[in-house]
Amino acid sequence: MNSYDKYDQMLQEELEGKAVGEVSEKLFDKDKAQDRKNTPVFSGVLKYFPNAIKEVAKCSKAGNDQHGNGEKLFWDRSKSGDELDALSRHLIDHGVNPVDDDGQLHLAKVAWRALGALEKYLEGQDI
């Protein structure tokens, strides 16, 4: 079990059975209200790129359906260790044909891999 899996398991156990308000308090420390206000997730990202975000979500589900063996949607990091190489391959492949063999857009895969690399970098992992 890697560090992400341990963190995910710990967070799930900690939040299990809690009401939505209690979950919000755990995810966003009350003492950091200004930080939350300075992180406009909806108005600063989702509102700008609704079609792109939906396309990346579809790509994420398709990848999970392909590699997840029927498991619920989650990021299996043990199968995802080469974000920058995969991102680059999909960017090159986009120039040849925008649609991958599985019907997903290469650019959606580029975006997914970029988000994965950014997430790992922000967590302090080597990418």
FITOR-358795 format. One line per 8 residues: number of its first residue (from 1); their letters; for each residue x, y, z of N, C-alpha, C, O. Coordinates in nm, 4 decimals. Example, Ala and Ser with C-alpha at 12.3 -4.5 7.8 and 13.67 -1.06 7.14 Angstrom:
# residues 2
1 = as = 1.3190 -0.5690 0.7800 1.2300 -0.4500 0.7800 1.3200 -0.3300 0.7800 1.4236 -0.3319 0.8465  1.2850 -0.2250 0.7080 1.3670 -0.1060 0.7140 1.2900 0.0030 0.7870 1.3409 0.1138 0.8039
//
This chain:
# residues 127
1 = mnsydkyd = 0.0855 -0.1170 0.0000 0.0000 0.0000 0.0000 0.0905 0.1238 0.0000 0.1739 0.1395 0.0892  0.0741 0.2125 -0.1008 0.1570 0.3324 -0.1058 0.1008 0.4413 -0.0146 -0.0045 0.4241 0.0469  0.1717 0.5524 -0.0070 0.1325 0.6586 0.0864 -0.0037 0.7177 0.0506 -0.0812 0.7539 0.1392  -0.0326 0.7275 -0.0787 -0.1631 0.7803 -0.1189 -0.2745 0.6874 -0.0722 -0.3754 0.7333 -0.0185  -0.2568 0.5574 -0.0923 -0.3584 0.4612 -0.0501 -0.3815 0.4687 0.0999 -0.4954 0.4627 0.1461  -0.2723 0.4821 0.1766 -0.2848 0.4939 0.3218 -0.3610 0.6208 0.3591 -0.4488 0.6185 0.4454  -0.3265 0.7313 0.2932 -0.3947 0.8578 0.3211 -0.5421 0.8471 0.2839 -0.6290 0.8886 0.3606  -0.5703 0.7914 0.1658 -0.7075 0.7765 0.1200 -0.7877 0.6901 0.2163 -0.9014 0.7233 0.2498
9 = qmlqeele = -0.7290 0.5794 0.2610 -0.7967 0.4908 0.3556 -0.8217 0.5631 0.4879 -0.9303 0.5527 0.5448  -0.7219 0.6362 0.5367 -0.7351 0.7097 0.6616 -0.8455 0.8147 0.6505 -0.9278 0.8291 0.7409  -0.8464 0.8880 0.5384 -0.9471 0.9913 0.5191 -1.0864 0.9307 0.5103 -1.1806 0.9844 0.5685  -1.1010 0.8204 0.4387 -1.2307 0.7547 0.4280 -1.2797 0.7078 0.5643 -1.3967 0.7260 0.5980  -1.1914 0.6479 0.6422 -1.2295 0.6016 0.7756 -1.2681 0.7191 0.8649 -1.3639 0.7110 0.9418  -1.1932 0.8272 0.8540 -1.2186 0.9441 0.9376 -1.3511 1.0110 0.9019 -1.4203 1.0630 0.9895  -1.3866 1.0099 0.7732 -1.5060 1.0804 0.7281 -1.6295 0.9909 0.7205 -1.7409 1.0400 0.7026  -1.6101 0.8611 0.7339 -1.7200 0.7662 0.7210 -1.8301 0.7967 0.8221 -1.8045 0.8111 0.9417
17 = gkavgevs = -1.9522 0.8060 0.7722 -2.0675 0.8270 0.8587 -2.0877 0.9710 0.9025 -2.1781 0.9991 0.9812  -2.0060 1.0624 0.8534 -2.0199 1.2018 0.8940 -2.1135 1.2744 0.7981 -2.1237 1.2389 0.6807  -2.1811 1.3757 0.8494 -2.2683 1.4595 0.7672 -2.1824 1.5465 0.6762 -2.0630 1.5642 0.7004  -2.2444 1.6008 0.5711 -2.1714 1.6811 0.4740 -2.0985 1.7969 0.5407 -1.9829 1.8232 0.5073  -2.1620 1.8663 0.6332 -2.0989 1.9779 0.7023 -1.9769 1.9356 0.7805 -1.8768 2.0072 0.7841  -1.9844 1.8202 0.8430 -1.8702 1.7690 0.9187 -1.7551 1.7336 0.8251 -1.6387 1.7552 0.8587  -1.7873 1.6794 0.7077 -1.6844 1.6464 0.6095 -1.6159 1.7743 0.5637 -1.4933 1.7790 0.5539  -1.6939 1.8777 0.5358 -1.6361 2.0044 0.4923 -1.5408 2.0597 0.5975 -1.4357 2.1139 0.5633
25 = eklfdkdk = -1.5764 2.0466 0.7245 -1.4894 2.0959 0.8310 -1.3578 2.0200 0.8324 -1.2534 2.0792 0.8598  -1.3601 1.8916 0.8037 -1.2378 1.8124 0.8018 -1.1511 1.8476 0.6812 -1.0292 1.8594 0.6931  -1.2142 1.8641 0.5659 -1.1386 1.8903 0.4446 -1.0858 2.0329 0.4396 -0.9809 2.0579 0.3803  -1.1566 2.1259 0.5008 -1.1177 2.2661 0.4998 -1.1143 2.3168 0.6426 -1.2191 2.3431 0.7016  -0.9976 2.3306 0.6978 -0.9793 2.3777 0.8339 -1.0430 2.5153 0.8484 -1.0179 2.6039 0.7667  -1.1245 2.5338 0.9508 -1.1922 2.6614 0.9741 -1.0931 2.7763 0.9876 -1.1242 2.8897 0.9512  -0.9742 2.7477 1.0395 -0.8739 2.8517 1.0575 -0.8156 2.8996 0.9254 -0.7424 2.9985 0.9213  -0.8474 2.8309 0.8202 -0.7916 2.8664 0.6904 -0.9005 2.9190 0.5974 -0.8971 2.8925 0.4772
33 = aqdrkntp = -0.9961 2.9926 0.6510 -1.1076 3.0440 0.5711 -1.0584 3.1316 0.4563 -1.1118 3.1241 0.3457  -0.9584 3.2134 0.4811 -0.9076 3.3008 0.3757 -0.8424 3.2195 0.2646 -0.8555 3.2532 0.1470  -0.7727 3.1132 0.3011 -0.7136 3.0257 0.1997 -0.8224 2.9670 0.1104 -0.8066 2.9598 -0.0114  -0.9330 2.9251 0.1721 -1.0444 2.8692 0.0942 -1.0994 2.9734 -0.0009 -1.1278 2.9434 -0.1169  -1.1147 3.0956 0.0474 -1.1693 3.2019 -0.0384 -1.0738 3.2380 -0.1515 -1.1164 3.2845 -0.2572  -0.9460 3.2166 -0.1290 -0.8464 3.2451 -0.2320 -0.8209 3.1251 -0.3228 -0.7267 3.1259 -0.4021  -0.9039 3.0231 -0.3114 -0.8949 2.9043 -0.3962 -1.0292 2.8851 -0.4659 -1.1085 2.8002 -0.4253  -1.0551 2.9631 -0.5705 -1.1855 2.9601 -0.6376 -1.2001 2.8404 -0.7320 -1.1900 2.8555 -0.8538
41 = vfsgvlky = -1.2235 2.7236 -0.6766 -1.2299 2.6012 -0.7572 -1.3378 2.6117 -0.8647 -1.3124 2.5820 -0.9814  -1.4564 2.6534 -0.8263 -1.5641 2.6631 -0.9252 -1.5416 2.7802 -1.0201 -1.5318 2.7617 -1.1414  -1.5336 2.9008 -0.9644 -1.5277 3.0189 -1.0514 -1.3920 3.0362 -1.1187 -1.3824 3.1053 -1.2201  -1.2873 2.9750 -1.0647 -1.1547 2.9913 -1.1223 -1.1093 2.8775 -1.2113 -1.0093 2.8903 -1.2820  -1.1827 2.7640 -1.2090 -1.1439 2.6501 -1.2942 -1.2661 2.5889 -1.3614 -1.2786 2.5930 -1.4838  -1.3558 2.5323 -1.2819 -1.4693 2.4594 -1.3397 -1.5535 2.5477 -1.4320 -1.5987 2.5023 -1.5371  -1.5742 2.6718 -1.3933 -1.6561 2.7630 -1.4742 -1.5856 2.8007 -1.6051 -1.6515 2.8268 -1.7058  -1.4534 2.8036 -1.6036 -1.3768 2.8360 -1.7248 -1.3758 2.7216 -1.8252 -1.3829 2.7445 -1.9459
49 = fpnaikev = -1.3671 2.5989 -1.7757 -1.3429 2.4843 -1.8627 -1.4456 2.3725 -1.8445 -1.4058 2.2575 -1.8255  -1.5761 2.4013 -1.8495 -1.6733 2.2953 -1.8206 -1.6681 2.1789 -1.9188 -1.6797 2.0634 -1.8779  -1.6511 2.2068 -2.0455 -1.6476 2.0993 -2.1450 -1.5200 2.0162 -2.1318 -1.5238 1.8937 -2.1435  -1.4082 2.0826 -2.1077 -1.2818 2.0113 -2.0920 -1.2843 1.9239 -1.9668 -1.2377 1.8100 -1.9700  -1.3382 1.9759 -1.8571 -1.3442 1.8989 -1.7320 -1.4329 1.7760 -1.7516 -1.3990 1.6669 -1.7059  -1.5468 1.7937 -1.8197 -1.6348 1.6785 -1.8445 -1.5652 1.5748 -1.9322 -1.5814 1.4546 -1.9110  -1.4885 1.6204 -2.0300 -1.4182 1.5275 -2.1193 -1.3107 1.4500 -2.0424 -1.2931 1.3302 -2.0644  -1.2394 1.5174 -1.9532 -1.1388 1.4497 -1.8717 -1.2066 1.3501 -1.7779 -1.1535 1.2417 -1.7538
57 = akcskagn = -1.3232 1.3860 -1.7249 -1.3973 1.2932 -1.6377 -1.4408 1.1687 -1.7151 -1.4324 1.0574 -1.6632  -1.4871 1.1871 -1.8389 -1.5241 1.0716 -1.9219 -1.4025 0.9837 -1.9490 -1.4111 0.8610 -1.9453  -1.2896 1.0479 -1.9763 -1.1646 0.9759 -2.0004 -1.1234 0.8985 -1.8757 -1.0792 0.7840 -1.8851  -1.1376 0.9603 -1.7600 -1.1033 0.8953 -1.6338 -1.1880 0.7703 -1.6118 -1.1365 0.6656 -1.5727  -1.3179 0.7821 -1.6370 -1.4080 0.6670 -1.6207 -1.3728 0.5567 -1.7200 -1.3702 0.4390 -1.6840  -1.3456 0.5946 -1.8453 -1.3097 0.4945 -1.9467 -1.1816 0.4214 -1.9069 -1.1714 0.2999 -1.9240  -1.0849 0.4945 -1.8545 -0.9607 0.4313 -1.8090 -0.9846 0.3382 -1.6922 -0.9258 0.2303 -1.6850  -1.0713 0.3799 -1.6001 -1.1044 0.2947 -1.4860 -1.1784 0.1696 -1.5331 -1.1522 0.0597 -1.4842
65 = dqhgngek = -1.2702 0.1863 -1.6274 -1.3427 0.0703 -1.6816 -1.2461 -0.0267 -1.7488 -1.2629 -0.1483 -1.7397  -1.1450 0.0275 -1.8161 -1.0481 -0.0564 -1.8874 -0.9513 -0.1257 -1.7911 -0.9188 -0.2428 -1.8103  -0.9055 -0.0552 -1.6887 -0.7993 -0.1073 -1.6024 -0.8444 -0.1443 -1.4618 -0.7674 -0.2032 -1.3859  -0.9675 -0.1110 -1.4259 -1.0100 -0.1258 -1.2876 -1.0714 -0.2580 -1.2508 -1.1065 -0.2782 -1.1345  -1.0859 -0.3491 -1.3446 -1.1416 -0.4819 -1.3169 -1.2752 -0.4749 -1.2433 -1.2997 -0.5527 -1.1511  -1.3606 -0.3828 -1.2837 -1.4929 -0.3720 -1.2245 -1.4979 -0.3001 -1.0908 -1.6039 -0.2922 -1.0287  -1.3849 -0.2478 -1.0459 -1.3824 -0.1777 -0.9182 -1.4415 -0.0379 -0.9340 -1.4533 0.0135 -1.0452  -1.4791 0.0235 -0.8199 -1.5332 0.1593 -0.8231 -1.4273 0.2546 -0.8778 -1.3082 0.2237 -0.8797
73 = lfwdrsks = -1.4729 0.3685 -0.9210 -1.3847 0.4689 -0.9793 -1.2837 0.5170 -0.8758 -1.3217 0.5716 -0.7722  -1.1565 0.4970 -0.9033 -1.0491 0.5468 -0.8185 -0.9201 0.5474 -0.8985 -0.9094 0.4804 -1.0012  -0.8235 0.6223 -0.8516 -0.6952 0.6340 -0.9193 -0.5999 0.5315 -0.8600 -0.5495 0.5492 -0.7492  -0.5760 0.4259 -0.9331 -0.4828 0.3220 -0.8886 -0.3425 0.3674 -0.9255 -0.2970 0.3473 -1.0381  -0.2762 0.4277 -0.8314 -0.1445 0.4849 -0.8583 -0.0392 0.3797 -0.8902 0.0639 0.4117 -0.9493  -0.0634 0.2556 -0.8523 0.0336 0.1508 -0.8847 0.0374 0.1251 -1.0353 0.1349 0.0700 -1.0863  -0.0675 0.1644 -1.1062 -0.0731 0.1462 -1.2512 -0.0444 0.2773 -1.3244 -0.0590 0.2846 -1.4464  -0.0037 0.3808 -1.2507 0.0066 0.5133 -1.3084 0.1320 0.5828 -1.2559 0.1236 0.6670 -1.1665
81 = gdeldals = 0.2469 0.5481 -1.3108 0.3695 0.6055 -1.2588 0.4489 0.6887 -1.3566 0.5539 0.7423 -1.3213  0.4011 0.7002 -1.4776 0.4788 0.7701 -1.5804 0.3992 0.8840 -1.6430 0.3883 0.8942 -1.7652  0.3436 0.9697 -1.5570 0.2546 1.0755 -1.6063 0.3169 1.1602 -1.7171 0.2531 1.1847 -1.8195  0.4401 1.2048 -1.6976 0.4997 1.2959 -1.7961 0.5315 1.2251 -1.9276 0.5158 1.2837 -2.0347  0.5757 1.1005 -1.9205 0.6000 1.0259 -2.0438 0.4689 0.9974 -2.1174 0.4601 1.0140 -2.2390  0.3669 0.9542 -2.0420 0.2376 0.9254 -2.1046 0.1759 1.0524 -2.1614 0.1195 1.0510 -2.2709  0.1865 1.1613 -2.0875 0.1355 1.2902 -2.1355 0.2012 1.3248 -2.2691 0.1337 1.3655 -2.3637  0.3319 1.3085 -2.2759 0.4055 1.3413 -2.3988 0.3653 1.2509 -2.5142 0.3480 1.2975 -2.6268
89 = rhlidhgv = 0.3501 1.1207 -2.4864 0.3078 1.0274 -2.5922 0.1708 1.0660 -2.6467 0.1499 1.0663 -2.7680  0.0778 1.0986 -2.5578 -0.0565 1.1357 -2.6038 -0.0559 1.2678 -2.6801 -0.1339 1.2859 -2.7736  0.0299 1.3584 -2.6414 0.0401 1.4845 -2.7146 0.0921 1.4599 -2.8558 0.0412 1.5177 -2.9518  0.1930 1.3745 -2.8688 0.2452 1.3381 -3.0016 0.1375 1.2668 -3.0824 0.1165 1.2976 -3.1997  0.0688 1.1705 -3.0186 -0.0350 1.0947 -3.0890 -0.1507 1.1840 -3.1329 -0.2135 1.1579 -3.2355  -0.1790 1.2882 -3.0570 -0.2845 1.3829 -3.0952 -0.2538 1.4453 -3.2318 -0.3444 1.4702 -3.3113  -0.1252 1.4702 -3.2579 -0.0858 1.5283 -3.3862 -0.1099 1.4350 -3.5031 -0.1241 1.4799 -3.6168  -0.1147 1.3060 -3.4762 -0.1383 1.2064 -3.5809 -0.2871 1.1824 -3.5975 -0.3380 1.1817 -3.7096
97 = npvdddgq = -0.3579 1.1625 -3.4855 -0.5021 1.1393 -3.4857 -0.5544 1.1838 -3.3491 -0.5111 1.1300 -3.2472  -0.6460 1.2801 -3.3443 -0.6933 1.3311 -3.2149 -0.7617 1.2271 -3.1263 -0.7702 1.2446 -3.0048  -0.8105 1.1188 -3.1875 -0.8848 1.0178 -3.1115 -0.7999 0.8918 -3.0961 -0.7486 0.8384 -3.1944  -0.7854 0.8445 -2.9718 -0.7093 0.7230 -2.9433 -0.7895 0.6003 -2.9872 -0.9079 0.6119 -3.0191  -0.7269 0.4854 -2.9889 -0.7908 0.3605 -3.0321 -0.9138 0.3251 -2.9479 -1.0047 0.2577 -2.9963  -0.9165 0.3700 -2.8231 -1.0299 0.3401 -2.7348 -1.1437 0.4405 -2.7462 -1.2414 0.4326 -2.6717  -1.1313 0.5355 -2.8395 -1.2365 0.6343 -2.8607 -1.2227 0.7600 -2.7759 -1.3016 0.8534 -2.7902  -1.1241 0.7630 -2.6889 -1.1022 0.8804 -2.6042 -1.0099 0.9791 -2.6749 -0.9235 0.9396 -2.7532
105 = lhlakvaw = -1.0291 1.1074 -2.6466 -0.9432 1.2096 -2.7051 -0.8053 1.2068 -2.6396 -0.7925 1.1992 -2.5174  -0.7032 1.2133 -2.7239 -0.5673 1.2176 -2.6695 -0.5487 1.3394 -2.5797 -0.4801 1.3307 -2.4778  -0.6093 1.4536 -2.6160 -0.5921 1.5731 -2.5335 -0.6559 1.5569 -2.3955 -0.6072 1.6142 -2.2981  -0.7633 1.4802 -2.3862 -0.8225 1.4520 -2.2551 -0.7255 1.3687 -2.1719 -0.7137 1.3880 -2.0509  -0.6565 1.2764 -2.2376 -0.5569 1.1951 -2.1669 -0.4366 1.2797 -2.1268 -0.3778 1.2580 -2.0208  -0.3998 1.3759 -2.2110 -0.2926 1.4687 -2.1761 -0.3318 1.5470 -2.0512 -0.2520 1.5605 -1.9585  -0.4545 1.5984 -2.0488 -0.5011 1.6768 -1.9338 -0.5054 1.5913 -1.8076 -0.4645 1.6362 -1.7005  -0.5548 1.4686 -1.8198 -0.5622 1.3789 -1.7037 -0.4227 1.3523 -1.6480 -0.4014 1.3575 -1.5269
113 = ralgalek = -0.3286 1.3240 -1.7367 -0.1911 1.2967 -1.6939 -0.1258 1.4217 -1.6353 -0.0473 1.4121 -1.5411  -0.1579 1.5393 -1.6905 -0.1036 1.6635 -1.6349 -0.1572 1.6862 -1.4936 -0.0825 1.7267 -1.4045  -0.2849 1.6605 -1.4732 -0.3425 1.6727 -1.3388 -0.2783 1.5723 -1.2433 -0.2499 1.6049 -1.1281  -0.2557 1.4508 -1.2912 -0.1910 1.3493 -1.2089 -0.0501 1.3906 -1.1694 -0.0102 1.3751 -1.0539  0.0249 1.4431 -1.2648 0.1614 1.4875 -1.2356 0.1606 1.6041 -1.1375 0.2419 1.6085 -1.0452  0.0689 1.6983 -1.1573 0.0591 1.8131 -1.0671 0.0217 1.7691 -0.9260 0.0786 1.8180 -0.8285  -0.0738 1.6769 -0.9149 -0.1155 1.6260 -0.7850 0.0020 1.5621 -0.7120 0.0248 1.5889 -0.5940  0.0762 1.4776 -0.7827 0.1907 1.4111 -0.7209 0.2984 1.5127 -0.6817 0.3587 1.5010 -0.5750
121 = ylegqdi = 0.3224 1.6110 -0.7665 0.4216 1.7137 -0.7354 0.3807 1.7908 -0.6089 0.4634 1.8147 -0.5208  0.2533 1.8292 -0.6006 0.2042 1.9042 -0.4841 0.2088 1.8221 -0.3564 0.2180 1.8771 -0.2467  0.2024 1.6907 -0.3709 0.2137 1.6016 -0.2558 0.3597 1.5762 -0.2174 0.3882 1.5097 -0.1178  0.4501 1.6294 -0.2967 0.5924 1.6129 -0.2670 0.6549 1.4890 -0.3262 0.7666 1.4524 -0.2897  0.5845 1.4238 -0.4172 0.6399 1.3040 -0.4801 0.7273 1.3432 -0.5989 0.7048 1.4460 -0.6628  0.8256 1.2615 -0.6269 0.9064 1.2797 -0.7455 0.8245 1.2366 -0.8660 0.7598 1.1319 -0.8649  0.8283 1.3184 -0.9688 0.7582 1.2809 -1.0925 0.8552 1.2818 -1.2072 0.8169 1.2532 -1.3206
//
